[in-house]
Amino acid sequence: MVLVTDALSWLVWPAIVALPLVLTQHHMPELHYSNLFPREWYDMSPRDFSFWGGETTWPSPLGLSLGIGAVVVGQIFMLMYFIFLARPSGQFLAVAAEKKGKGKAGSNAPIGEPGPFVAIQKDGARTYDLHEGLRTHLAQPGGFLMLGAYLIGTWMFGIMPKSYYSFAGGINWVHVAMQLLIQDGAQYLMHQVEHIVKGESDLPVIGKVRWPFNLYAASHKPHHRFTNPRLFDAFDGSELDTFLMIIIPLLITARIVDANVWSYMAFGSLYANWLTLIHSEYHHPWEKIFRVFGLGTASDHHVHHKLYSYNYGHLFM
């Protein structure tokens, strides 16, 4: 039963990129994007839609719509995994631990070695109403609202590099990996800056520096009120935090990697959903393997939320 549960859990990763995978595969031609959408709705060659590029037309919203749709589909599969597999399994283990007298109510940490769906922190996972958690996750202005505005604005106003408007080819996984690495690297630096820049900060080499305001308190501190985070806390912070740690790195990443629209979709869905999964209150079945390759896990990120001074990376450690 455990092996079946683990196998089902791993399926969440291809499911996260299901939309671009399905639309670019050739095994079922009826589902290929070229047979679903009129040819005039998309460009096969890179096209510069910027104001300085000489274009007098607006970009087709098809790529934008599919990109947002890819994240939505990824979120649906990720939430299904968490709600129907991870969360009930974790709660079952907590009850089992309590009945055996091995832990206090709400704690499932004392059951043997850390494994799939065991609570990450020794005090156990927080108890909360599932509907409240979903509402909190989906209604954050610093989360999907800001990211949606960024995607719409940069796409429709031609701010994205011209390669991003091209439908030619399928998902380039090298480009996806590069985007994830650069995004996480830039986010790591912004994360460090947010933690360092307070009213008075000690900077390496420079020494004491007096700042006009406490950047940490204004940006990242609201997110750090969760010392034992749950999956639904992923985007619960401030709008300034989202701008500094997500929007700015996204702009940098787009200027470095000349990806096409499909690679951009796969990256966007993987990034948004991975960022959500590392806030989970339970261990995931893939965590041991992820650690071997230096990939970020929920356990790694809980260390940061609990101790503040470690694990500033999100997707890579």
C-alpha positions as CSV (number, residue, x, y, z in Angstrom):
1,M,0.0,0.0,0.0
2,V,2.9,2.4,0.8
3,L,4.5,1.7,-2.5
4,V,1.2,2.5,-4.3
5,T,0.8,5.7,-2.4
6,D,4.4,6.7,-3.2
7,A,4.0,5.9,-6.9
8,L,0.8,8.0,-7.0
9,S,2.5,10.9,-5.3
10,W,5.3,11.0,-7.9
11,L,2.7,11.4,-10.6
12,V,2.0,14.9,-9.4
13,W,5.2,16.1,-11.1
14,P,4.2,15.3,-14.7
15,A,0.7,16.3,-13.9
16,I,2.0,19.8,-12.9
17,V,3.1,20.3,-16.5
18,A,0.2,18.4,-18.0
19,L,-1.1,21.1,-20.3
20,P,2.1,21.9,-22.3
21,L,2.9,18.2,-22.4
22,V,-0.5,17.2,-23.9
23,L,-0.7,20.1,-26.3
24,T,2.8,19.4,-27.8
25,Q,2.7,15.6,-28.0
26,H,2.2,13.9,-31.4
27,H,0.7,10.6,-30.2
28,M,-2.8,12.0,-30.2
29,P,-2.9,14.4,-33.1
30,E,-6.4,15.6,-32.2
31,L,-5.0,17.1,-29.0
32,H,-2.0,18.8,-30.6
33,Y,-2.2,22.6,-30.4
34,S,-2.0,22.9,-34.2
35,N,-5.3,21.0,-34.6
36,L,-7.0,22.8,-31.8
37,F,-6.3,26.5,-32.6
38,P,-6.5,28.5,-35.8
39,R,-3.1,29.1,-37.3
40,E,-3.6,32.9,-37.2
41,W,-3.8,32.7,-33.4
42,Y,-0.1,32.0,-32.8
43,D,3.3,32.7,-34.2
44,M,5.8,30.0,-35.2
45,S,8.8,32.4,-35.3
46,P,10.1,34.7,-32.6
47,R,8.3,38.1,-32.9
48,D,9.2,41.4,-31.2
49,F,6.0,43.1,-30.0
50,S,7.7,45.8,-28.0
51,F,6.9,49.4,-28.7
52,W,10.4,50.0,-30.0
53,G,10.3,46.9,-32.2
54,G,8.1,48.5,-34.8
55,E,5.0,46.3,-34.3
56,T,1.7,47.9,-34.7
57,T,-0.4,44.9,-33.5
58,W,-1.0,43.4,-30.1
59,P,0.3,39.9,-29.3
60,S,-2.2,37.1,-29.5
61,P,-3.5,36.3,-26.0
62,L,-3.4,32.5,-26.8
63,G,0.1,31.9,-25.4
64,L,-0.8,34.0,-22.3
65,S,-4.1,32.2,-21.8
66,L,-2.4,28.8,-22.1
67,G,0.4,29.8,-19.8
68,I,-2.1,30.9,-17.0
69,G,-4.1,27.7,-17.8
70,A,-1.0,25.6,-17.3
71,V,-0.4,27.0,-13.8
72,V,-4.1,26.5,-13.0
73,V,-4.1,22.9,-14.2
74,G,-0.9,22.3,-12.3
75,Q,-2.4,23.8,-9.1
76,I,-5.5,21.6,-9.4
77,F,-3.4,18.4,-9.7
78,M,-1.0,19.6,-6.9
79,L,-4.0,20.4,-4.6
80,M,-5.6,17.1,-5.4
81,Y,-2.4,15.3,-4.3
82,F,-2.2,17.3,-1.1
83,I,-5.9,17.2,-0.2
84,F,-6.7,13.5,-1.0
85,L,-3.3,11.8,-0.4
86,A,-0.8,13.8,1.7
87,R,-3.0,15.6,4.2
88,P,-5.3,12.7,5.1
89,S,-2.4,10.3,5.3
90,G,-0.5,12.7,7.6
91,Q,-3.6,13.1,9.8
92,F,-4.0,9.4,10.0
93,L,-0.4,9.0,11.2
94,A,-1.0,11.7,13.8
95,V,-4.0,9.9,15.2
96,A,-2.1,6.6,15.2
97,A,0.7,8.2,17.1
98,E,-1.6,9.6,19.7
99,K,-3.4,6.3,20.2
100,K,-0.1,4.6,20.8
101,G,0.9,7.2,23.3
102,K,3.9,8.2,21.4
103,G,3.1,11.8,20.9
104,K,0.7,14.5,22.0
105,A,-2.4,15.3,20.1
106,G,-1.7,16.8,16.7
107,S,1.8,15.3,16.6
108,N,2.9,12.4,14.3
109,A,6.6,13.1,14.4
110,P,7.6,10.4,16.9
111,I,6.7,7.5,14.5
112,G,10.0,6.1,13.5
113,E,12.2,7.8,10.9
114,P,10.8,10.8,8.9
115,G,9.0,9.4,5.9
116,P,6.1,10.2,3.5
117,F,3.3,12.2,5.1
118,V,4.8,12.4,8.6
119,A,4.7,15.9,10.0
120,I,7.9,17.7,9.5
121,Q,8.1,19.5,12.8
122,K,8.3,17.6,16.1
123,D,5.3,19.5,17.4
124,G,3.2,18.1,14.6
125,A,1.3,19.8,11.8
126,R,-1.0,22.7,12.6
127,T,-4.7,21.9,12.7
128,Y,-7.0,24.0,10.5
129,D,-10.1,23.9,8.4
130,L,-9.4,22.8,4.9
131,H,-11.9,25.3,3.3
132,E,-10.2,28.2,5.2
133,G,-6.8,27.0,3.9
134,L,-8.0,26.8,0.3
135,R,-9.5,30.3,0.6
136,T,-6.4,31.7,2.1
137,H,-4.2,30.1,-0.6
138,L,-6.2,31.3,-3.6
139,A,-7.2,34.7,-2.4
140,Q,-3.8,36.2,-1.6
141,P,-3.2,39.6,-3.4
142,G,0.5,39.0,-3.1
143,G,0.1,35.6,-4.8
144,F,-1.9,34.7,-7.9
145,L,-3.3,38.2,-8.3
146,M,0.1,39.9,-8.6
147,L,1.5,37.1,-10.6
148,G,-1.5,37.2,-13.0
149,A,-1.1,40.9,-13.4
150,Y,2.6,40.5,-14.2
151,L,2.0,37.8,-16.8
152,I,-0.8,39.7,-18.5
153,G,1.2,43.0,-18.5
154,T,4.5,41.7,-19.7
155,W,2.8,39.5,-22.4
156,M,0.3,42.0,-23.8
157,F,2.6,45.0,-23.8
158,G,5.4,43.1,-25.6
159,I,7.8,43.2,-22.7
160,M,8.8,39.6,-23.0
161,P,11.7,38.7,-25.3
162,K,10.6,37.8,-28.8
163,S,11.4,34.1,-28.4
164,Y,8.7,33.7,-25.8
165,Y,6.0,34.4,-28.4
166,S,7.1,31.5,-30.6
167,F,5.1,28.2,-30.6
168,A,7.8,26.4,-32.7
169,G,9.1,23.2,-31.1
170,G,7.9,21.6,-27.9
171,I,9.2,21.9,-24.3
172,N,13.0,22.5,-24.2
173,W,13.9,20.9,-20.8
174,V,17.3,22.4,-20.8
175,H,15.7,25.9,-21.0
176,V,13.2,24.9,-18.3
177,A,16.1,23.8,-16.0
178,M,18.0,27.0,-16.7
179,Q,15.0,29.1,-15.9
180,L,14.4,27.3,-12.6
181,L,18.1,27.7,-11.7
182,I,18.4,31.4,-12.6
183,Q,15.0,32.2,-11.0
184,D,16.0,30.4,-7.7
185,G,19.4,32.0,-7.8
186,A,18.0,35.5,-8.2
187,Q,15.3,34.8,-5.6
188,Y,18.1,33.5,-3.2
189,L,19.9,36.9,-3.5
190,M,16.7,38.9,-3.0
191,H,15.9,36.7,0.0
192,Q,19.3,37.4,1.5
193,V,18.8,41.2,0.9
194,E,15.4,41.2,2.6
195,H,16.8,39.5,5.7
196,I,19.9,41.7,5.9
197,V,18.4,45.2,5.2
198,K,16.9,46.3,8.5
199,G,17.1,49.6,10.3
200,E,20.7,49.0,11.1
201,S,22.5,46.2,9.2
202,D,25.9,44.5,9.3
203,L,27.1,44.1,5.8
204,P,30.2,42.0,5.0
205,V,33.3,44.2,4.4
206,I,31.3,47.4,4.7
207,G,30.3,47.0,8.3
208,K,27.4,48.8,10.0
209,V,25.1,50.5,7.6
210,R,22.1,52.7,8.6
211,W,19.1,52.2,6.3
212,P,16.2,54.7,5.9
213,F,13.7,51.9,6.7
214,N,13.5,48.3,7.8
215,L,13.1,46.4,4.5
216,Y,12.8,43.0,6.3
217,A,9.8,44.3,8.4
218,A,8.1,45.8,5.4
219,S,8.6,42.9,3.0
220,H,9.5,39.4,4.3
221,K,8.6,39.5,8.0
222,P,4.9,39.0,7.4
223,H,5.6,35.6,5.8
224,H,7.9,34.6,8.6
225,R,5.1,34.8,11.2
226,F,4.6,31.1,10.1
227,T,7.3,29.3,12.1
228,N,5.5,26.0,11.4
229,P,4.1,26.7,7.9
230,R,1.4,24.7,6.0
231,L,1.1,24.3,2.3
232,F,-1.5,27.0,2.0
233,D,0.9,29.6,3.5
234,A,3.1,29.6,0.4
235,F,1.9,33.0,-1.0
236,D,0.7,34.5,2.3
237,G,3.0,37.5,2.8
238,S,3.3,41.0,1.6
239,E,3.0,42.5,-1.9
240,L,6.5,44.0,-1.6
241,D,7.9,40.5,-0.8
242,T,6.2,39.1,-3.9
243,F,7.6,41.9,-6.0
244,L,11.2,41.6,-4.7
245,M,11.4,37.8,-4.4
246,I,9.3,36.7,-7.4
247,I,8.6,39.4,-9.9
248,I,12.2,40.9,-10.2
249,P,13.7,37.4,-10.5
250,L,11.2,36.5,-13.2
251,L,12.2,39.6,-15.2
252,I,15.8,38.7,-14.9
253,T,15.3,35.1,-15.9
254,A,13.3,36.1,-19.0
255,R,16.2,38.3,-20.2
256,I,18.8,35.5,-19.8
257,V,17.0,32.4,-21.2
258,D,15.6,32.6,-24.8
259,A,12.8,30.1,-24.2
260,N,9.8,29.5,-26.4
261,V,6.2,29.6,-25.1
262,W,6.0,25.9,-24.2
263,S,9.2,26.0,-22.1
264,Y,7.9,29.2,-20.4
265,M,4.7,27.4,-19.6
266,A,6.4,24.4,-18.1
267,F,8.8,26.5,-16.1
268,G,5.9,28.7,-14.8
269,S,3.8,25.8,-13.6
270,L,6.8,23.9,-12.1
271,Y,8.0,27.0,-10.3
272,A,4.6,28.0,-8.8
273,N,3.7,24.5,-7.7
274,W,7.1,23.6,-6.4
275,L,7.1,26.8,-4.4
276,T,3.8,25.8,-2.9
277,L,4.9,22.2,-2.2
278,I,7.9,23.2,-0.1
279,H,5.6,24.9,2.4
280,S,3.8,21.6,3.0
281,E,3.6,20.6,6.7
282,Y,4.2,16.9,5.7
283,H,7.2,15.1,4.3
284,H,6.8,14.1,0.6
285,P,7.8,10.7,-0.8
286,W,10.4,12.3,-3.1
287,E,12.4,14.2,-0.5
288,K,15.2,11.6,0.0
289,I,15.9,11.5,-3.7
290,F,15.6,15.3,-4.1
291,R,18.3,15.8,-1.4
292,V,20.7,13.6,-3.3
293,F,20.5,16.1,-6.2
294,G,20.4,19.2,-4.1
295,L,16.8,20.0,-4.8
296,G,14.7,21.9,-2.3
297,T,12.2,20.1,-0.1
298,A,9.5,21.0,2.4
299,S,11.9,19.9,5.2
300,D,14.6,22.3,4.0
301,H,12.2,25.2,3.9
302,H,10.7,24.4,7.3
303,V,14.2,24.8,8.7
304,H,14.3,28.4,7.3
305,H,10.9,29.3,8.7
306,K,11.9,27.9,12.1
307,L,15.4,29.2,12.4
308,Y,15.5,32.1,9.9
309,S,19.2,32.0,9.2
310,Y,19.5,28.8,7.0
311,N,18.3,27.6,3.6
312,Y,17.7,30.8,1.8
313,G,17.2,28.9,-1.5
314,H,13.8,27.5,-2.4
315,L,14.2,25.1,-5.3
316,F,17.9,24.3,-4.9
317,M,20.0,23.8,-1.8
